[in-house]
């Protein structure tokens, strides 16, 4: 199965503060979601979900997620909201492991020296073998671009 990536939907003047017009024909479910990412993940995992409208924590509807089967029209929100459409992408865009161990960050000064290879006895706590990975803080935001021999570490940041 392929995954789906989000694209923010644009209102008349801006991308923010526009929500999909919600009705009984396009509403799949409503729920609280702690973040936009969580709301999008709910849509990704739900059958027939192609759009979300999410109200952030500054909204009266505080972290509220609406899962939709379609979005024919946008209307301006009275409160902080945004609407997103999920587009088809390869499965590795959603099926991946997360690298977020602070020892991976270029600025980390600890004594740990890990080896993320099959057969190593000292692998990083977040390494799960050969797989697709996404790098997140506090590890950094991207993979290493070079190796820094003088410090025996990579230049990820």
N, C-alpha and C positions, 0 to 999 in steps of 0.2 A: 504494500500500500504506500502511496506517496504521501508526503507530509504537505502541510500548507503553511505558507508564511503570511504575515500580516501586511496590509497596505492601508494607511490611514485614508479615510474618505474625506474629500474636500467639500466644504460648504461654499456658499456664495463668495465670501470674503476671506475665509481662513480655514485651516484644517481643524482647529479646536472649536469647541462649543457648538458643534453640530451633531445631532443624533439621528439615527434612522427613525423614521416614523414607524411606530410600533402599533400593530393591530393583531387581531385574533388569528389572521391567516399566516403571519410571519413569525410570531413569537413561539419559540421552542421552550424556553424556561427562563426564570429569573433567579438570581442568587447573589449572595455576598461573595466578593473576591478581594483578597488583600492587595492585589496589584493588577495592572493591565495585563501583565504577563500571565497571571493566573487565570484571568478572564479569557484570554486568547487560548490558553491550554484547554480550558473547559470546552470551548468551541471546537478546537482541533479534535478532541476526543469524542465529541457528540455527533451522532448521526444527523445528517442533513444541515448542519450548522455551517453557514458561509459568512456571517456577519456578526459583529458584537457592537453594542453600545455600552460604554463603561463610564461610570461616574467616579471620580477620584476622591481622595480623603478630604478635599476642601469643599466637596459638595454636600448639600443637605442629604442626599441619597448615599453618602459615605461608602465608598468602595462597593458599589452595586453594579452587577453585571447582567446584561440582557443578551441572551443567545437568540439569534434570528436565522431563519432559513432564507432570508432575502432582504434587500433594502432597495426599494424602488424610489424612495424620496428621503432627503434629509431636511431636518428643520432645526432652527437655532434652539439650543438648550437655554433654559433660564439659569442653569447652574453649570459647574465645570464638568463637561463630558467630552468624549470623543468616540467616533465610530470607525470601525476597522473591517476590512474585507480580507478573508483568507484566500490565498492563491496557491495553486498546486506547485509544489517544489519536490526535489528528491527527498526520500525518507530520512537521510542523515541530518537534514535540517531540524528534525524534531526528535529523532532517535539517536541520542548521543549521551556520553558520560560527561560529567563536569569535573574540570580541573580547577580547584579553588584553594588549594593548600598554600598558606602564606610563605612556606619555605621555597616556593617556586619563584617568588617575586625577585626581580633583579636587585632590589634594595635590601633584601633579607640578609642579615649578618650572622645568622646562627651557624652552628657547627655541622648541621646535617649535610650529608652527601648521599643522595639517592641515585639509583640506577633503574630507570624504567624500561627494562628489557625482560623478556621471558627468561627465566632461569636465574635472575638476580635475587639475592636474599634481602636486599635493602631497598625495596621499591617505595616510592612516595605513597603516603596514606591515601591519596585520591586516585592512584593509577589502578586501572582494572583490566589491564592487558590490551591487546591489539583491538582497537575500536575507533570510532569517531568521537572526538572530544570538543568541548567548548570551554574556553578559558574565561574565568570570571574572577573578580576581586574576592579575596585579597591576593590571589596569585598574580593577577595582572589582567590585561584585556586582550592580549594577543600572544601568539607563539613566538619563540625566540627567532631573531633574525640572524644572529651570529653567535659564535662561541668565543668566550673570553678566556683564553688559556691561562693568563696570569692569576686569575681568581678561581679557575676550575669551575666556572659556571657559565650559563648562557645569558645572553642579553635580552631576556624577556622583560616586559614592563607593563 
